[in-house]
Amino acid sequence: MKYDTFVKLRGVGCLALLVAPIALFVVRSNANKAAEQAAPALVNEGMPIPPPPGEGATTTPAEGSLSDVDREVLKLQKEPLDRGTPDAKGPKWRVKKGGVVIELRCDQDKGYTTWNRAKIDANNNKQFDETWAFKKDGTVERKVAPNDDQNYTQTFVLSGETWVPK
C-alpha cells in the first residue's frame, strides 16, 4: 500500500470516529421524543403535583375533607372494568398523572363487579402511600402509610365528604 493511500484511509477512519457518536446521539434523542409523543393521554391534567419524598408524602391530610386526588380516585372507581387489563384475579388499571400513580383493581374472583381496591403512590417512588377498599356495603376505607414505607398505620372511613378516623 502506498503512503498516500494509507493517509487517505486514516483520514476517513478518523472522520468516521468523530461522526459516529454525534449520529448516535441524534438518533437516540429522536427516539426519546417519539416515545414521549406516543404515550397515551392520561386522566385529569389538573391533579396536583405532590411534594418530593420525605416532605409530606401522603396525598391528603390524614383526616378531613377530600382532596383533588381523592375526588379523582372516587371518579375513576366508577369507570367500567374494560378500562383495565386482565389479571389472574380480575382487571387492573394504572393511571399516572402529574407524579401521582393510581392503581385500581377488581377482585372478580371474590364476586366484585366494580373496582374494589385502589392504591396511590403520591410521589411515584414505587412505594404506595395509601390503599383504599370499596366495600360491598358502600363504605370506603382508606389506609395511609405516613412514612411512605407501605406500612399502613392510619385507617379512615369516608363519611360524606370527610375522612373520619376508624
N, C-alpha and C positions, 0 to 999 in steps of 0.2 A: 504494500500500500504506500502510496506517495504521501509525503508530508502534507501537501495541500489538501488531499482527501481527508486525512486524519484531522486536520484543523477544522474543516467544514463539518465533519461528523461530530466532533467535540462541541462545536457551537450549537448544532441542532440539539444535542443531548442536554446541554446547559439550559437552552431555551425551554425545552420540554420540562425540565425540573422546576423552572420558575413558573410556567403557565399552569401546570397540573394542580398545585394547591389552590390557586385562585379559582380555577374552573370547578374544583370540588366544593369550595366554599359557596360559590354561586348556586350550584345545583342543590346543595343541602338547604340553603336559605329559601330557595323557591319551593322545595318540598315541604318545609315547615309552614310556609304561608298557605300552600294548597291544603294542608291538613287542617289548619285553623279555619279556613273558609268552608271546609266540608263538614265541620262539626254541626250536629243537629241543633236546632233552636231549642232553648230551654225555657222553662216556665218562669214567669213573674220576674221581669227585669228590675222591679222596684224593691227586691229583697235587700235588706241592709247587709253591708259587708261587716263581718264580725271582727272583734279585736284579735290581735295575734295571740298565740298560746301564752298562758300564764297571766294574761290581763283580762280576767273575767271571761272565761271561755264559754260559759253557758249562753244559750240563745236568748233567754229571758231572765228577768229576776226570778228568784226561787219561788215566790208566790206573788199573787196579784193578778192584774188584768192581762189579757192576751197580747202578745207582740205580733208584729207583721209575719214573722216566721211561723208562729203558732197558727195564725189565720191561714197561712199558705198550706200547712200540713192538714188542717181541717178541710180545706178546699180540695186538696189532692186526694184525701181519703174517700171523697165522694165520686172520684173518677172511675170509669169502667175498668174491669180487670184486664181487658185486652190491651191496655197501655203498657203492661209489663211483659216480661219474658218468662216462659215456663221454667219451673224449677221442680225438684223432686217432691216438695211438699205443696207447691202451688206457685202462682205467679209472683214475680219480684220486679220492682220498678225503682230505678235510681234517677233522681232529679238533682242536678247540680247547677247552682247559680250563685254568683257573687261570693264564692268561697264557702257556701253552705251546701252540704250534701244531705239530701233527704232520701232515705231508702224505705220503701213501703213493701209489705209482704201480705199475702193472703194464705192462711193455712186452710186450704180446701180439704185436706185430709182430716181436719177437725170439724168440718161442717160449715166453715165460713164461706160466704158468697160475696163479701166486700173486703177491702183492705182492712186487716185487723191489727196489724203491727206497723210501727214506724220507728226508725232510728234517725237521729240527727247528729251530724258532725258539723259543728258550728265553724270550725276553723280549718277544715279539710286536711287534718293530720292523720287520718285513718284511725282515729280513736273517737268512738261515738260518745257524745256529751249527754244525750238524752235518749230514752227509749219510751215509746208510747204503746199502750194497749187499748184497743177499741173493743170493749166487751159486748157480748150479745144483748145484754140488757140496756145498752145505750150509754153506759158510763165510759168516760175516757180517763185512763190512769197514766200519769207521766212520772217517770223515774229520772232523776238528774244525778250526774256524776260531777260534783262541783270542782273537782281537781283535774278534770279532763283525762281520767285514767280508766274509764269504763267500770268504775266501782260506784254503783248507783246507791247512794246513801240517803237521798231525799226522795220522798214519794208525795205526789199531789194528785188530787182528783178535780176534774173540771166541773164547776158549778156555775152554769150560765156562761158568763164571760170572764170568770175569775178562777184562778188556781187556788185550791184550798189544801193545806197540809193534811195528809192522811194519818 
